[in-house]
């Protein structure tokens, strides 16, 4: 048993070897996938598609959250609820009364020199 650990055949020796082997397999598959995508883009001869593909690989996977909160603070995930929340928001934003008095920005010295 002791000889097994010294030779690296035990748990401490096998795990790093298997981990390294798995890492190499994944890296090789990623290279093959990237090579296939590059070949497809080259065959298409589309510059825009090429730049989109390069940016996609450069940025990597980015999960897009499509959840918004309603007035109560609850999360809305389905499309109808989200559409209703956006409708209410823009309705309030765009259909407000005009301000009754003009708001002037700046300090008093600048305002006096302008008038």
N, C-alpha and C positions, 0 to 999 in steps of 0.2 A: 504494500500500500504506500509506504513512504517513497519507494523508488518511483511509483507512478506519479507522485506530485513533483518530484525532482525533475523528471523528464518532461514535464509540462503536459502530461496526458490526463491529469486530473481536471477537476472543475476549473481551477484557476488557469490552466493552459488551454483547455478546449474552448471555453467561452470567447476569449479574445480572437481565437482563430476563426470561429464560426461568424463572429461579428464582422471581422475583416472580409471574410468571403462574401457575406451578404451585402456588405457595403460595395464591394467590387462588382457584384452582379447588378445591383441597382444602378451604379454609375455607368456600366456598360449599356444597360437598357436605355437610360436617359440619353446617352450619346447616340444610340441607334435611332431613337425617336427624333432627336433634334436633326440628325442627318437626313431622315426621311422628310421632315417638314421643310428643311432648306432646299432639298431637291424639288419638292412640289412647288415651292415659291419660285424657284429658278425656272422651272418648266412653264409656269403661268406667265412669266415675263411681265409682271405687273408691279411697278415700282411702289405704288401705294400699299399694296398687300405685303410687300417685302418689309417696308418700314413698320407696318402694324405688327407683323410677326416678330420682328426684332424687338420692338418695345414690349410685346407680350412676354417674350423670354426674359428680357431684362428686368421687368417688374415682378415676374413670378405670379403665383396665384394670389389673388386678393379677393377675399370674400366680401360681397356687397350686402350690407344689411338693408332690408327694405321694410323697416318698421318705424312708425312714427307714433307720437303720443297725442292723445286727444286732450280736451280741456280738463278732464278729471285726472289726467296723468297716467291713464291706462294705455297699454301698448295696443296698437291696431295693426294687424298683420294682413287681413284680407283686403282685396282690391277695392271693394265697395266702401268699406269703412275709411280707407285711406283717401279715396276720392272725395268722400263727404267731408272729411277733415280739411283737405286742401280747398274745397269749395267754400266752406265757412271762413277759412283764413283769408282767401283772396276777396271774398265778398265783403268782409269787414275792412280789409286793407283798401280796396278800391272804391267803396261806397261810403266814405266818411264825408262829413260836412267840412267845408273850407274853414280855416281858422278865422276867428273874428278879428283878431289883432295881429299885426305884423310882428314877427319875432326878429329882433336885430341881434346880430352876433358881433362880438368885439367889446372892447372896454369903452367907457364913456368918453375918453379923450379922442379916440378915433371917430366915434359917432358925431361928436361936436364939430370936429374939423371938416367932416363931410358935409354938414348942413350949412 
